[in-house]
Amino acid sequence: MELAMIGLGKMGLNMATRLVRGGHRVVGFDQNASSVESAIKNGAEGAASLEEVMSKLKSPRVIWIMVPSGKPTDETIEKLSGLLEKGDAVIDGGNSNYKDSIRHAEYLSTKGVDFLDCGTSGGVWGLSEGYSLMIGGRPEVTEKMRPIFETLAPAADRGWGRVGPSGAGHYVKMIHNGIEYGMMQAYAEGFGILKSKEEFGLDLAQVSEIWRHGSVVRSWLLDLAANALKEDGDLSEIKPWVSDSGEGRWTVFESIDLDVPAPVITLALQMRFASRDEENFPARMLAALRNQFGGHAVKKTVES
């Protein structure tokens, strides 16, 4: 098939490359000209504007967008809506909020343009391993795009599928990322406890390798932990600062709206917030309160 890839960050570029290798014609566009050049080197065609993208594709066009969620996605879809024709299709493969995706589907339908929201997982490994694709939208539109999904997925018959109507794809991806938060936090805490048992002199890289084979906690995330520990055994080169993409927050909001308890995911999200607080005023307040009621010692920032 022929399609455009709008947004050539690491994942977008890798997806475009996998599609090209799978025999698809891909026209790539990004605000960063060097990203377009990278796509061209990997076999895609380049474009300097959305208008040029449109001119290089015949209708019905397929436009896959991989841009940041929120305003960037809104603006991209708004601009595309003025360039696309009836029968064209847009696939949002980014991390949009599912409510936005429902809105985008309704908006584009008024112009006769099909829309699919596609939750995409695989990170930088997707180029070689394939991507997990969670698709929301009309069944007949998903079926038309089958060749694209079969190429991007780990195999034609697994790792991808339509999970429901518009919004469902990004909803499933949102919960997927919430689960990911909890799993990552559990590994982080476990290895933190192991490292603190100094009298055993544990080799964390060795432990991770043992766990990778036969253990009930083995997983791809553990494989990645083993890679990280092999490169830097005490992770001394990495700052303890963890960002969040927003999907963990949305998962927690959804659990509240649905009255479904999610303490692990919620706490994992809170721990990410804690990692960024160099001031850590709450901890200072805790120390001050213990000192006030019990006379417990406190550590001063500047010793007198």
N, C-alpha and C positions, 0 to 999 in steps of 0.2 A: 504493500500500500504506500501511498504518498501522504506525508503529513508534515506539519511544522512543529518544532519544539521551541516554545517561548520561555526563556529563562534557562541559561546555561551555567548554573552553578555546578558544583561537583556532581550532584545526583543527576541534574538535567543533562549535563554533558555525557555522563556515563550511559544514561538511558538512550540518548541519541546515538551514541556509538554502538550500543547493543542492537538497536533497531537497524542501523546501517549494515552491521555484520549479518543480520538476519535477512537481508535482501530488500529492506524498505528504503524508499527515497525520503530523505529527511532534509528539510530546510530549517536552519537554526537561526534564532535571533536572540540577542541580549543587549542590554544597555551598554555593557562592557565589550568594546570591540575586540579585545584580546581573547575573550571567551568565544566569540564567533570564529576567530582565527583557529582556536583550538579545535572547534567542531569541524571546520573545513579540513584540518590536518587529519582528523579521524574519519574522514569520508563523507561528511555531510556537506550540503551546500549552505552558503551563508547569505544573510540579508542584513541590510543596514537600517531597516525600518519595518514596522508592521505592514505598511503599504506594499513594500517590496516583497514581503512574505506572501501576501495575497496574490500578487502578480505572478509569482512563481508556481502557484498551485492551481490546478483546475478544480472547478466545482464538480461534485460536492467535496469541499475541503475538510480536513481534520486538523484541528489546532490543539495541541497538548500544551498546557501552561504549567510551568514549575517556578512560580514566583512566590515571595513571602505572603502569608495569609493577611487578611484584613484589607487595608486601603490599597496596597499594590495589586492584589488580585481584583478588587472592585474596579480599579482604574483600567486594568488590562482588559477585563471583560467589557467594560463600558466602551472602550475604544474599538475593540474587536466587533462589537455589535453594530457599529456603523460601517464596517468593512465587509462583514460576512453576508452571504446570501442564503435564501431559503434552501434547506437541505444540507447546509454545512453543519459541522459538529465541533463542540468544544469539550475537551476533557481536562478537568482540573485535577492534576496529580499531586498538588501540594498539600499542606496541612491546614486547609481552611476549616473554620468552624462549620459544623454540619448545618446550622441554621442559615449561614451565608449561602451554602450550596443549594439549599431549598429555594432561597430567594433568587439565586442566579439561574436556576433551572426554570423558574416561573417567568423571569424576565426574558430570557432568550427564547422561550417557547412562543412568546408574543410576536417574535420576529421570524418564526419558523426555523429556528436554529436548535439542533439537539444539544443536550448537555449531559455529561456523565461526571460524577464526582468519584475519584479513584484514590482511595487511601493507599499510599505506596510505602512499603518498608523494604529495607535492604541496605541502605546506606552506601558507603563507598565499595562494599563487597558485591553490590548488585550486578555490576558489569560482568563479573565472572560467574557468580552464583545464581543470578536471576533475582527478580523482585517478587515480593508478596503483594498481590493487588486485590484490594477490596472495593468493589464497584457498586455505585448506586445510580439508578436511572432506569429507563424503560428497557425491557428485555430485548426488544427488536433492535434498539440502538446498540446495546452491548454486543449482540450477535454480529452486527455489521463490523464492529471493531475487533472481533475475535482474532484476526491475524496479528494485530498489534499486541494484544494481551498475551497470546501464545508465545510471541517472540520475547517479550520482556520477562515472563514468568520463568521459574526454574525449569519447567517442562510444559509442553502444550496442554497436558491433562492434569496439572496440579499447581498449587500455589496461587491460583487466581480464581475469581468467580464473582458473579453478581449476587449481592447480599440483600438487596431490597430496593425500594424506590429512591428518588432523589434525596440526597442527604445521608442515606444509610451507609454508603461507602466511607464517608468521612467520620460518621458516628462510630463505626466499628474500628476504624483506625485510631480514633480518639481513645477508646477503651483499651485498645492494644497498647498504646503508649502509656496509659495509666498503669497497666499491669507491668510494663517494662520498668517504670519508676520503682515499683515495689521490689521486683526481682533484683535490680541493680543495688538498691539500698541494702537488701539482705546480704548480698555478696560483700558489699563494702564493709558492713558491720562485722561480718564473720572474719574477714581477713584482718580487720582492725583488732579484733580480740586476739587472734593468733599472733599478730606482730607484738602485742603488748606482753605476751608470755615470754619475757626475755630469757629466763633461766633455761628454756628448752632450745633456744637458738634455732628456731624453726626457719627453714628455707621455704618461703611462701611460693616461689616459682615451682619448687618440687611438689609441694602440697597440691597446687593447682593442677599439675600434670597427673598426679595420682587420681584426683577427683574426676578428671576428664574421661576416665575409662572405667566403666562399670558402676560408677557411683550414681545414686538416685538424684544428685544435684547437678549432674552433667548437663550442659546446655551450650548453645552458641555463645551466650554471654560469658560463660566460664572459659570457653576457648579464647575469647578476647581478653579476659582477665589474665590468663596464662601468657598471652602475647605481651601484654603490658608489663607483667612482672619479670618476664625474660629480658625485656629491654632495659628495665630500671627496677631492680629488686625492692627498693624502698620508696619508689615513686618520688624521690627527692626533687626531681626536675619539674614536677607538676604542682601548681598552686592549688590549695584546697578550696576552689571556687567553682561552683556548679550552676550552670544556667538552666533554664527550662524553656521549652518551645511554646508553651501555652496549653498544650493538650492535656497535661497532667492537671492543670487548674480546671479546665473544662470538664474533665472526668469527675473531679471532686464536686463541682457545682451540680453536675447531673445526678450524682449519688444523693445529694441533699434534696434536689427537686423530686426525686423518685422515692425518697425515704429508704434508700438501700445503704446499709452501713458499709463503709470502705475505709476502715481505720489504717490499714497498711499503706494504701495508696496516698491517703491524706497525710500521714506522717512522713512518708518519703518525700512528698512535695515540700512539707515544712522544713525538712532537713536541708533541702536545696536552698531555701531562703536563708537558713542559718549559716550556710557555708559562705555567704556573701557579706556577712555582717562583721566588718573589721572592728567597728565600734562596740558591738554586742552590749548595748545598754541594759537589756534584761538580765544578763549574767552579772553585770556590775550591781544592779539593784538587788539581786539575790544575795550576793556577798554582803552588801550593806545591811540588809535586813537580818542576816544571821549574826552579824557583828552587833547590831542594835539590841536584839533580844537575848542573845546568848554570850556576847562577848567573844565570839569566834574570830580568829585572826583573819585579816584580809591582806592581800598582796597589793602594795601601792605601785602605781605606774612610775613614780619617781621616789626613790628611797631618800629619806631625810637624814 
